[in-house]
Each structure stands twice: as C-alpha cells, then as structure tokens.
Amino acid sequence: MAKIKWGVIGAAGIADKRTIPEGIIPAENSELAGLMSLPGTGVEELSEKYEGVAWFTDAEEMLDAVELDACYIASPPHVHLEHVQACAERGIHILCEKPLAITVPGAEQILQVCEEAGVKLGVGLMMPFHHIAVESKRLVQEGVLGEVVSARAQFGFDYPPMAGAFRQVKELHRGGAFMDVGNHGAALLEFVIGARVESVMAMSASIVHQYRGAEDSLIAVLRFDSGALGIVDTYFSTTAAQNLLEVNGSERTLIAQGILSQTPDGVLRVVASDEGAVEHLRIISDERNVYVAEIQVFAEAVLNDTAPPIPGEEGLWSQRVVEAVYQSAESGRLVRVAEV
C-alpha cells in the first residue's frame, strides 16, 4: 500500500498522547517522518520513543530537511497561521487541529493560504469517526427517533491551572472549556442531526479554577436551522462529567454515553417512553479508533487527490459558532452565527 510521509508540528501534548501512537503509527497508508516541538518539551525523547524519527525544535527547519507529503499541526492555535503558511509554501498538505485560529478572520486567512497554494486542508474534528457517532447519525436519518426536537452534548473534565497551559489564557486561546472541547460538542450535534447552528445564547463562569481570563465552565443554548433546539455544556471543572450525546425525537430518545472523549468505547441506547424508559435498541461501540480513522482518510485524500472528509470549511464554520458563543456569553444577548 502506498504511504504518505507525515511531519508533526507541536509533537508534545495531544500529538504524542493520541494522534501519533493511535493514528499515524498504526495507519497502513502513513509513515511518521519528522517531529517538531519547542526546546524544553522533550522532543528528543519523543524521537527515541518513535524509533529514532528525525526531530527538530524549529518548524521550518524540519520542513526543509525532511521530505513530507503532509503535516499534522498541533501547536497552539495562535501560531497555527504561521505553521500553515510554512507548510503551504512548500506544497505540503495540512491536517490542522481545531480551533483553526483564535478569531474568525484568522481562520479565514488559513483557508485562503491553503487555497492559493493548492494544498489540502483538513481539520482535527475527529468525533464523527467514532462508531457510535456514525450509528447515531444513521438512526436519525432513518427516522428511528421521529422528528428531532432537541439535542445535547456534554464534554468536561478537570483541568487545574498549570504553567504553560495556553488553553487557560484568553489572549492565546480566546476562551477556555468551550474553545477547547465545547466546539467538539457543537460540531458533533450538527453532524448527528444534520443541521447547522443558527443562533446561540450562552453563559460562562469560572467556578472552580481561576485562569487568565478563560472560563472553566460554559453552557450554550442553540437553535438549529432545522428548528430543533440544543444544549452544549462543557467544563474544565468537574471530575465526573458523563460526556454524553442525547437526541430527543418526537417518538424516541437516543442516549450515547462516553462518546465525547478521546477513547473509542461507548454505548448507544434508544428508548421509548411508555410509563418509563423502554429500551428500543442498544449498540455497543466496535472500538474503532477515531485517530487512526482520521489519519487514514486524510492520507487517502492526499493519495487519491480528493477532498478531505473534514475540510477547512468545517473548521471555519466551527470557528464562527465558537465566536458566536463567546459573543453571547460576553454580551448576554442572542447571537446569530451568520452575523459573526
């Protein structure tokens, strides 16, 4: 099988925790060829961990020294544009972590850079590859729930203040919990119910942790263009969030537990209310790994010269939803995504 050669910018963090070992390494059509991370982040040790792959502390040095087909960018979002430009100038295709940027204009500029350079741009919104997400979307499309009335996504965990955590600094990340994982929840709801967020009302708070301007808790109430309502509640302040997806239909309700996480497990139940919840069906995750699926399909797009399944336009739309959420939380008013 043909393989593409991957470089990684921002190799510590989520790249080392998930995307490299669970995505690039096991993907049959991919090969890890270069690692870049800033000095002091242990990139030398990462090179040893991944069988001596070439390592660098400067992104452009890696891009010039190693022959690459694609680059996975997992650096902080306030420097994504810099790294995207460096890859695009060299004709290297890009899979960029979300959020694409910290502002909508920044995300628009990233799309423009890639379009002008003729390189593919994919976005690290990986949750649609989860088996339970795929099954949830299928059940909604087949009308098993009836008409979708409302949907909810919860994603939370505890994230105490720590030195160097850019996700806790508003100037570097626009916000906290919603910017980091709430966007996953909103995007997953759109994917499952097949509708776009039309407008939002949101409230944010710093209840447990005091960051540098970023929230540790946020709840967003959504209206979709289908007419359905939604909720995304997201936290950096709890140890026991259920991280669930719920879709309420006119006939049945779908509840998927464990789906909003970095792991492939989960249980989907469809219940019908008749003097209590009567289970209509149950699906157990087949444990497919979302990271290897994400890497393989992007590599296929490069090899076959087709569009990435989660293209840059999805990242830009997600950025607009995120910005609408923060504008609502800051102003206390309803914000329409189209006006952001």
NORKAFEN-V270586 format. One line per field, one symbol per residue. phi: phi as a letter, one per 30 degrees, with the letter a starting at -180 (. if undefined). psi: psi as a letter, one per 30 degrees, with the letter a starting at -180 (. if undefined). A space follows every 50 residues. Layout:
phi->???
psi->???
This chain:
phi->.dbccccbciddiddddbdddccdddddcbbdbabbadeiciddddedec iidebbcbddddddccdbcbbccbdeddceeeddeddddcicdbccddde acbdedddddddeddddicdbcbdcdddddedddddddddddiddiddca bbbbbaacbdeadidddcbedcbiacddddbdddddddddddcibcdcab bbbbacccccccjcdcbabcccccddjdcabbcbbcbbcbddhccbbccd cbbcbcciddaccddlbcbcccdahkdcdcabbcediddddddddddddd dddchbdddcdedddddedddeddddddddcibdbdddcd
psi->kkklkklkkhflbeeeeeeeefdeefkfglkkfkkkllkgggfeeeeeeh hgkkllgkeeeeeffkjkelkjjglkffgeeeeeeeeefggklkjkllle afleeeeeeeeeeeeefglkjlkhiffffkeeeeeeeeeeefgefakkel kkkkjllkilklkgjffgjeffgeaceeeefeeeeeeeeeeefhlkkelk klklljeekjaifklfkkkkkkklffflllkjkkkggkfgkfilkkjjlf elkkjjkgeiaglgllkkkkkkjihljkkelkkkkggkkfeeeeeeeeee eeeghlkkfileeeeeeeeeeeeeeeeeeefglkkkeff.
